[in-house]
Amino acid sequence: MYQVSRWSAISTQTVLVAWSVIVIFPMLWMVYSSFKTDQELFFSPWSPPAELQWDNFERAWNKAHVGEYLFNTLIVVIPALLLTLILSAMAAYVLARFRFVGNRFLFYLFLSGMLFPVFLALVPLFSLVNQLGMLNTFHGLILVYVAYSLPFTIFFLTGFFKTLPTELEESAIIDGANPFQVFFKVMLPMASPGLISMGIFNFLGMWNQYVLPLVLISDESKYMLSQGLAFMLFKQFYENDWSALFAALTIIMIPSLIVYITFQRQIQSGITTGALKG
């Protein structure tokens, strides 16, 4: 029995190490390739750079407009993320804590939004946004991001709120707190692990979103990072500045990597909702 457990542990660790190498190696290769010249990229792709080419990042930031695309993406992602979290938290709290006619219907209505891939809604979505006069606008894209992110976030947070203890909530009500005070001062702080988990999940989804900006944003000055990167890749076929492309990829990767590393414990805590204590 001990021998079986030992081999099982070794096998598990071997698989995890192999998976880590598969995930980490391409990122490391991309980062050190961003410091190479084009000649080094093609003739010695696996060797480290002879000299760090910091001007690759300067060209990516200014000439390829990565800085402008980064600013555009932040303008859209941050408000969309905040709106998604606050609206989802309020809806999930009501669905989890209040019993009323139509509660389950509303829950399943939100849940049904997860059943349809975004590709099926592109044509009517484009028509609707165009009729509202929000095509090629940041606020139009923000609203679409929010609508697209609400179903799963509400589904997750509803289950999260159901796991939270009711004692503090009941104590606040006895002390005279109204429902808004109970939610914002008691329940919302207790739900912070779940909110952080959903915040990271939605941030990564919005940060890497390509299809929605491609359909709704055609003005190059308003491109998101994903659009700018695709446009930059297309231009490489006649500009041949591949080192700047790798530098742009590194710049784009850094924010999401920092966010995940910073909040990885909160993400694990939020996912394992059953382990929470009031």
NUVEX-687256 format. One record per residue: residue number from 1; chain; y, z, x negated of N, C-alpha, C in turn. Coordinates in steps of 0.05 Angstrom, whole numbers. Layout:
% residues N
PADREN   i ch   n_yy   n_zz   n_xx  ca_yy  ca_zz  ca_xx   c_yy   c_zz   c_xx
PADREN NUM  A      Y      Z      X      Y      Z      X      Y      Z      X
...
END
This chain:
% residues 278
PADREN   i ch   n_yy   n_zz   n_xx  ca_yy  ca_zz  ca_xx   c_yy   c_zz   c_xx
PADREN   1  A    -24      0    -17      0      0      0     25      0    -17
PADREN   2  A     24     17    -39     47     18    -57     51     -9    -71
PADREN   3  A     28    -22    -79     30    -47    -92     42    -69    -74
PADREN   4  A     35    -68    -48     46    -88    -29     76    -83    -26
PADREN   5  A     84    -58    -24    113    -51    -21    128    -59    -45
PADREN   6  A    116    -55    -69    130    -63    -94    134    -93    -95
PADREN   7  A    113   -108    -89    116   -137    -90    135   -147    -69
PADREN   8  A    135   -134    -46    154   -142    -25    183   -137    -34
PADREN   9  A    188   -115    -48    215   -109    -58    223   -129    -79
PADREN  10  A    204   -136    -97    210   -155   -118    216   -182   -106
PADREN  11  A    200   -190    -86    204   -216    -74    232   -218    -60
PADREN  12  A    238   -196    -46    264   -195    -33    287   -197    -52
PADREN  13  A    285   -181    -74    307   -182    -94    309   -209   -108
PADREN  14  A    286   -222   -112    286   -249   -125    300   -269   -107
PADREN  15  A    294   -268    -81    307   -286    -62    337   -281    -61
PADREN  16  A    345   -255    -61    373   -249    -59    388   -258    -85
PADREN  17  A    375   -254   -108    388   -263   -133    390   -294   -133
PADREN  18  A    369   -307   -124    370   -337   -124    391   -346   -105
PADREN  19  A    393   -333    -81    414   -341    -62    442   -336    -73
PADREN  20  A    445   -314    -87    472   -307    -98    480   -328   -119
PADREN  21  A    460   -337   -135    466   -358   -155    474   -384   -142
PADREN  22  A    459   -391   -120    465   -416   -106    493   -415    -94
PADREN  23  A    502   -392    -84    528   -390    -72    550   -388    -92
PADREN  24  A    546   -371   -113    568   -365   -132    572   -387   -152
PADREN  25  A    550   -400   -162    553   -419   -183    572   -443   -176
PADREN  26  A    570   -455   -152    589   -477   -146    618   -468   -146
PADREN  27  A    623   -443   -137    650   -433   -137    661   -429   -165
PADREN  28  A    644   -418   -182    652   -414   -210    656   -441   -224
PADREN  29  A    638   -460   -218    641   -487   -230    667   -500   -221
PADREN  30  A    674   -496   -195    699   -508   -185    723   -495   -198
PADREN  31  A    722   -469   -202    745   -455   -214    749   -464   -243
PADREN  32  A    728   -464   -260    733   -472   -288    737   -502   -290
PADREN  33  A    728   -518   -271    734   -546   -271    764   -551   -265
PADREN  34  A    776   -533   -251    804   -536   -244    822   -534   -269
PADREN  35  A    812   -524   -291    827   -521   -316    821   -543   -336
PADREN  36  A    806   -563   -327    798   -585   -345    816   -609   -342
PADREN  37  A    814   -627   -360    827   -654   -357    807   -672   -342
PADREN  38  A    817   -695   -333    799   -713   -319    777   -724   -337
PADREN  39  A    783   -728   -362    763   -737   -381    740   -716   -384
PADREN  40  A    748   -691   -386    728   -670   -388    711   -668   -363
PADREN  41  A    723   -672   -340    708   -670   -315    686   -691   -314
PADREN  42  A    691   -715   -323    671   -736   -321    652   -738   -344
PADREN  43  A    661   -730   -369    644   -734   -392    630   -708   -401
PADREN  44  A    641   -685   -394    628   -659   -400    632   -640   -377
PADREN  45  A    619   -646   -354    624   -631   -330    614   -602   -331
PADREN  46  A    594   -596   -348    582   -570   -348    594   -552   -371
PADREN  47  A    608   -563   -389    619   -547   -411    646   -535   -402
PADREN  48  A    653   -512   -414    679   -500   -408    702   -517   -419
PADREN  49  A    726   -515   -408    748   -531   -417    756   -525   -445
PADREN  50  A    763   -545   -460    772   -541   -488    798   -526   -489
PADREN  51  A    816   -531   -470    841   -518   -468    849   -516   -438
PADREN  52  A    859   -493   -430    865   -488   -402    889   -506   -393
PADREN  53  A    884   -522   -373    904   -541   -364    919   -529   -339
PADREN  54  A    938   -512   -344    953   -499   -322    970   -519   -306
PADREN  55  A    976   -541   -318    993   -561   -304    977   -574   -281
PADREN  56  A    951   -571   -280    935   -580   -257    945   -567   -232
PADREN  57  A    949   -541   -234    958   -525   -210    987   -532   -203
PADREN  58  A   1003   -538   -223   1031   -546   -217   1031   -573   -202
PADREN  59  A   1014   -592   -210   1013   -617   -196   1002   -614   -168
PADREN  60  A    982   -597   -165    970   -593   -139    990   -580   -120
PADREN  61  A   1006   -561   -130   1025   -546   -114   1049   -563   -106
PADREN  62  A   1059   -578   -124   1084   -594   -119   1079   -623   -111
PADREN  63  A   1065   -637   -129   1061   -666   -124   1042   -671   -100
PADREN  64  A   1021   -655    -97   1002   -658    -75   1010   -641    -51
PADREN  65  A   1032   -626    -52   1044   -611    -30   1025   -589    -19
PADREN  66  A   1008   -578    -37    991   -556    -28   1007   -532    -19
PADREN  67  A   1029   -527    -33   1046   -505    -26   1058   -508      2
PADREN  68  A   1066   -532      9   1076   -538     36   1054   -535     57
PADREN  69  A   1031   -545     51   1008   -543     70   1000   -514     73
PADREN  70  A   1001   -498     52    994   -470     53   1014   -455     71
PADREN  71  A   1039   -461     68   1059   -448     85   1055   -456    115
PADREN  72  A   1049   -481    120   1044   -490    148   1020   -475    160
PADREN  73  A    999   -472    143    975   -459    153    980   -429    159
PADREN  74  A    996   -416    142   1002   -388    147   1019   -385    173
PADREN  75  A   1037   -403    177   1054   -402    201   1037   -404    226
PADREN  76  A   1015   -419    225    998   -422    249    977   -400    250
PADREN  77  A    964   -394    228    941   -376    229    949   -347    235
PADREN  78  A    970   -337    223    977   -309    227    985   -303    256
PADREN  79  A   1003   -318    269   1008   -312    297    984   -316    315
PADREN  80  A    968   -337    309    945   -343    326    925   -320    323
PADREN  81  A    922   -309    299    903   -287    294    912   -262    309
PADREN  82  A    937   -255    307    948   -231    320    945   -234    350
PADREN  83  A    952   -257    361    950   -261    390    921   -259    399
PADREN  84  A    903   -271    384    875   -270    391    864   -241    392
PADREN  85  A    871   -225    372    861   -198    370    872   -180    392
PADREN  86  A    898   -182    397    910   -164    417    901   -172    445
PADREN  87  A    900   -198    452    892   -207    478    862   -201    482
PADREN  88  A    846   -206    462    817   -201    464    811   -171    467
PADREN  89  A    826   -155    452    821   -126    454    828   -115    481
PADREN  90  A    850   -124    493    858   -115    520    838   -124    540
PADREN  91  A    829   -149    539    810   -159    559    783   -145    555
PADREN  92  A    774   -141    530    748   -129    525    748   -100    534
PADREN  93  A    770    -86    530    772    -58    538    769    -55    569
PADREN  94  A    783    -72    583    781    -72    613    752    -78    622
PADREN  95  A    740    -98    610    713   -106    618    693    -85    611
PADREN  96  A    697    -70    589    678    -50    580    681    -23    594
PADREN  97  A    706    -16    601    711     11    611    716     13    641
PADREN  98  A    724     -8    654    732     -7    682    711    -22    699
PADREN  99  A    704    -10    721    686    -22    740    702    -32    764
PADREN 100  A    701    -57    770    715    -69    792    700    -94    801
PADREN 101  A    706   -103    825    693   -127    836    701   -151    819
PADREN 102  A    681   -165    809    686   -189    793    685   -183    763
PADREN 103  A    679   -159    755    678   -152    727    658   -169    712
PADREN 104  A    633   -170    722    613   -186    708    619   -216    709
PADREN 105  A    631   -224    732    638   -253    734    658   -261    713
PADREN 106  A    678   -244    709    698   -250    688    686   -250    660
PADREN 107  A    667   -231    656    654   -229    630    638   -255    624
PADREN 108  A    623   -264    644    607   -288    640    625   -313    640
PADREN 109  A    648   -312    653    667   -334    652    677   -338    623
PADREN 110  A    685   -315    611    693   -316    582    669   -325    565
PADREN 111  A    646   -315    571    622   -322    555    616   -351    557
PADREN 112  A    621   -364    580    615   -392    583    632   -409    564
PADREN 113  A    655   -399    555    671   -414    536    658   -418    509
PADREN 114  A    637   -402    504    622   -405    478    601   -428    480
PADREN 115  A    596   -437    504    574   -456    508    582   -485    502
PADREN 116  A    608   -491    502    617   -518    499    629   -522    471
PADREN 117  A    618   -540    455    630   -545    428    657   -558    431
PADREN 118  A    674   -554    411    701   -564    413    703   -594    415
PADREN 119  A    682   -608    404    683   -637    405    683   -648    433
PADREN 120  A    671   -633    452    670   -643    480    697   -641    493
PADREN 121  A    715   -625    482    741   -620    495    764   -634    482
PADREN 122  A    758   -650    461    780   -662    445    798   -680    462
PADREN 123  A    785   -698    477    801   -717    493    818   -704    514
PADREN 124  A    807   -687    532    824   -673    551    843   -654    538
PADREN 125  A    836   -642    516    854   -624    502    878   -639    491
PADREN 126  A    873   -662    479    895   -678    469    914   -687    492
PADREN 127  A    902   -695    515    918   -703    538    935   -680    548
PADREN 128  A    923   -656    550    937   -633    561    960   -625    543
PADREN 129  A    954   -623    517    975   -615    498    998   -636    497
PADREN 130  A    991   -661    500   1011   -682    500   1028   -680    525
PADREN 131  A   1016   -675    548   1031   -672    573   1050   -648    573
PADREN 132  A   1042   -627    559   1059   -603    556   1080   -607    535
PADREN 133  A   1081   -629    522   1101   -634    501   1097   -617    476
PADREN 134  A   1073   -609    470   1068   -592    447   1051   -606    426
PADREN 135  A   1049   -633    428   1036   -648    407   1053   -648    381
PADREN 136  A   1040   -645    359   1054   -644    333   1073   -620    331
PADREN 137  A   1065   -598    343   1081   -573    341   1063   -550    332
PADREN 138  A   1075   -532    318   1059   -508    309   1051   -491    332
PADREN 139  A   1069   -486    351   1063   -468    374   1041   -480    391
PADREN 140  A   1039   -507    393   1018   -519    408    991   -514    395
PADREN 141  A    990   -516    368    965   -511    353    958   -482    354
PADREN 142  A    978   -464    354    973   -435    356    959   -429    382
PADREN 143  A    969   -439    404    957   -434    430    929   -444    432
PADREN 144  A    924   -468    421    897   -479    421    878   -462    404
PADREN 145  A    887   -453    381    871   -435    364    863   -410    380
PADREN 146  A    883   -398    394    878   -373    409    858   -378    431
PADREN 147  A    862   -400    446    843   -406    468    815   -411    458
PADREN 148  A    813   -424    435    787   -430    423    773   -405    413
PADREN 149  A    788   -385    404    777   -361    391    771   -338    411
PADREN 150  A    783   -339    435    781   -317    454    752   -311    463
PADREN 151  A    736   -331    471    710   -325    483    692   -307    466
PADREN 152  A    687   -315    441    669   -299    424    682   -272    417
PADREN 153  A    708   -271    412    721   -246    405    719   -226    428
PADREN 154  A    724   -236    453    721   -218    476    692   -209    479
PADREN 155  A    673   -227    476    645   -220    477    638   -198    457
PADREN 156  A    646   -201    433    640   -182    412    653   -155    417
PADREN 157  A    679   -155    423    694   -130    427    686   -116    452
PADREN 158  A    677   -130    473    667   -116    497    643    -99    490
PADREN 159  A    624   -110    475    602    -94    466    610    -72    447
PADREN 160  A    631    -76    431    640    -56    413    652    -32    428
PADREN 161  A    669    -38    448    682    -17    463    661      0    478
PADREN 162  A    639    -13    487    619      2    501    605     23    484
PADREN 163  A    605     19    458    592     38    440    610     61    432
PADREN 164  A    636     59    438    654     81    430    650    105    449
PADREN 165  A    652    129    438    649    153    455    672    156    475
PADREN 166  A    666    168    498    686    170    519    701    197    518
PADREN 167  A    693    215    501    705    242    501    735    242    496
PADREN 168  A    743    227    474    772    226    467    788    212    489
PADREN 169  A    776    192    501    789    177    522    794    195    546
PADREN 170  A    773    211    553    775    229    576    795    252    570
PADREN 171  A    795    261    545    814    282    538    843    272    540
PADREN 172  A    848    248    531    875    237    533    884    234    563
PADREN 173  A    865    226    580    872    223    608    878    250    620
PADREN 174  A    862    271    613    867    298    623    895    308    613
PADREN 175  A    903    300    589    929    309    579    952    293    591
PADREN 176  A    946    274    609    967    260    623    974    233    612
PADREN 177  A    958    222    594    963    196    583    957    174    604
PADREN 178  A    974    154    605    969    132    624    950    112    610
PADREN 179  A    939     92    625    920     73    613    930     59    589
PADREN 180  A    956     52    588    967     38    565    967     56    540
PADREN 181  A    975     82    544    974    101    522    946    106    512
PADREN 182  A    927    108    531    899    112    523    889     89    506
PADREN 183  A    897     65    514    887     41    500    900     39    472
PADREN 184  A    927     40    471    940     35    446    939     58    426
PADREN 185  A    938     83    436    939    106    419    911    119    413
PADREN 186  A    892    113    430    865    125    426    844    104    420
PADREN 187  A    841     85    439    818     67    437    822     45    415
PADREN 188  A    847     35    413    852     14    393    847     24    365
PADREN 189  A    857     48    357    851     57    330    821     61    325
PADREN 190  A    807     71    346    778     75    343    763     48    340
PADREN 191  A    775     27    351    762      1    350    769    -15    325
PADREN 192  A    783     -3    306    793    -18    283    771    -31    267
PADREN 193  A    747    -19    263    726    -34    249    718    -60    263
PADREN 194  A    716    -59    289    709    -84    304    732   -104    302
PADREN 195  A    757    -94    304    780   -112    302    781   -126    275
PADREN 196  A    776   -110    254    776   -122    227    754   -143    224
PADREN 197  A    730   -137    234    709   -156    233    716   -182    247
PADREN 198  A    727   -180    271    735   -204    285    759   -217    272
PADREN 199  A    776   -201    260    799   -213    246    791   -230    223
PADREN 200  A    771   -220    207    761   -236    185    747   -261    195
PADREN 201  A    730   -257    215    715   -280    226    734   -302    236
PADREN 202  A    754   -294    252    772   -314    263    791   -325    241
PADREN 203  A    798   -309    222    815   -318    200    802   -341    185
PADREN 204  A    776   -336    178    762   -357    163    758   -382    179
PADREN 205  A    753   -379    205    750   -402    223    776   -418    225
PADREN 206  A    798   -404    229    824   -417    232    833   -429    205
PADREN 207  A    828   -415    184    837   -424    157    823   -450    150
PADREN 208  A    797   -452    157    782   -476    150    780   -497    172
PADREN 209  A    794   -492    194    793   -511    217    803   -538    209
PADREN 210  A    789   -559    216    797   -586    209    800   -604    234
PADREN 211  A    782   -602    252    781   -620    275    806   -617    293
PADREN 212  A    813   -592    300    835   -588    318    862   -597    306
PADREN 213  A    868   -589    281    893   -600    269    893   -631    267
PADREN 214  A    869   -642    261    867   -671    258    875   -685    284
PADREN 215  A    867   -673    307    873   -686    333    901   -680    342
PADREN 216  A    912   -656    336    937   -648    348    961   -651    329
PADREN 217  A    956   -654    303    978   -656    284    975   -682    269
PADREN 218  A    994   -700    272    994   -725    257   1018   -728    238
PADREN 219  A   1037   -710    240   1060   -711    222   1052   -699    195
PADREN 220  A   1054   -714    174   1045   -705    147   1060   -680    138
PADREN 221  A   1085   -677    146   1100   -653    138   1090   -628    151
PADREN 222  A   1073   -630    172   1062   -607    186   1032   -604    183
PADREN 223  A   1021   -618    163    992   -616    158    983   -588    152
PADREN 224  A    959   -580    161    946   -556    153    932   -561    126
PADREN 225  A    922   -540    113    910   -542     87    885   -561     88
PADREN 226  A    869   -559    109    846   -576    111    853   -605    112
PADREN 227  A    874   -611    128    884   -639    130    895   -648    103
PADREN 228  A    911   -631     90    923   -638     65    902   -643     43
PADREN 229  A    881   -627     44    859   -631     24    844   -657     29
PADREN 230  A    839   -664     54    826   -689     61    844   -713     52
PADREN 231  A    870   -710     57    889   -731     50    890   -734     19
PADREN 232  A    889   -711      5    889   -712    -24    864   -725    -35
PADREN 233  A    841   -719    -22    816   -731    -30    817   -761    -27
PADREN 234  A    828   -770     -5    830   -799      0    847   -813    -21
PADREN 235  A    869   -799    -30    887   -811    -49    874   -813    -77
PADREN 236  A    853   -797    -82    841   -797   -109    829   -825   -116
PADREN 237  A    822   -840    -95    810   -866   -101    829   -886   -114
PADREN 238  A    855   -880   -113    874   -898   -127    892   -882   -146
PADREN 239  A    893   -855   -143    909   -839   -162    893   -828   -184
PADREN 240  A    867   -821   -179    849   -811   -199    859   -786   -213
PADREN 241  A    869   -767   -197    878   -741   -208    858   -719   -198
PADREN 242  A    833   -721   -207    813   -704   -197    816   -675   -206
PADREN 243  A    828   -671   -229    832   -643   -238    852   -629   -220
PADREN 244  A    872   -642   -210    890   -630   -191    876   -624   -165
PADREN 245  A    857   -641   -157    842   -636   -133    826   -610   -135
PADREN 246  A    813   -606   -158    798   -581   -162    817   -557   -163
PADREN 247  A    840   -560   -174    860   -539   -173    868   -532   -145
PADREN 248  A    872   -553   -128    879   -549   -100    856   -534    -85
PADREN 249  A    831   -542    -91    809   -528    -79    808   -498    -86
PADREN 250  A    814   -492   -111    815   -465   -120    837   -449   -106
PADREN 251  A    861   -461   -103    883   -448    -89    875   -442    -61
PADREN 252  A    863   -461    -47    855   -458    -19    834   -437    -16
PADREN 253  A    816   -434    -35    794   -415    -33    803   -386    -37
PADREN 254  A    823   -382    -54    830   -355    -63    838   -337    -39
PADREN 255  A    855   -345    -20    863   -326      1    839   -316     18
PADREN 256  A    821   -334     26    799   -325     43    780   -307     26
PADREN 257  A    777   -313      1    760   -297    -16    771   -269    -20
PADREN 258  A    797   -267    -24    810   -241    -27    808   -225     -1
PADREN 259  A    812   -237     22    811   -223     48    782   -213     52
PADREN 260  A    762   -229     46    735   -220     51    727   -197     32
PADREN 261  A    734   -199      6    727   -178    -13    741   -152     -6
PADREN 262  A    766   -154      3    782   -130      9    770   -115     33
PADREN 263  A    761   -130     53    752   -117     78    722   -118     83
PADREN 264  A    706   -122     62    678   -126     66    664   -101     77
PADREN 265  A    673    -78     70    661    -53     81    667    -50    110
PADREN 266  A    692    -56    118    700    -55    146    685    -75    162
PADREN 267  A    679    -99    151    664   -119    165    636   -109    171
PADREN 268  A    623    -97    151    596    -86    155    596    -63    175
PADREN 269  A    617    -46    174    619    -24    193    623    -35    221
PADREN 270  A    639    -56    224    645    -67    251    620    -80    263
PADREN 271  A    604    -93    246    580   -107    256    559    -87    265
PADREN 272  A    556    -65    250    537    -44    257    551    -24    275
PADREN 273  A    557    -33    299    573    -16    318    558      9    327
PADREN 274  A    532      7    327    517     30    336    519     54    317
PADREN 275  A    528     50    292    530     71    273    557     86    275
PADREN 276  A    575     78    292    601     90    294    599    118    307
PADREN 277  A    617    135    298    619    162    310    648    167    317
PADREN 278  A    652    180    340    679    185    349    693    206    333
END
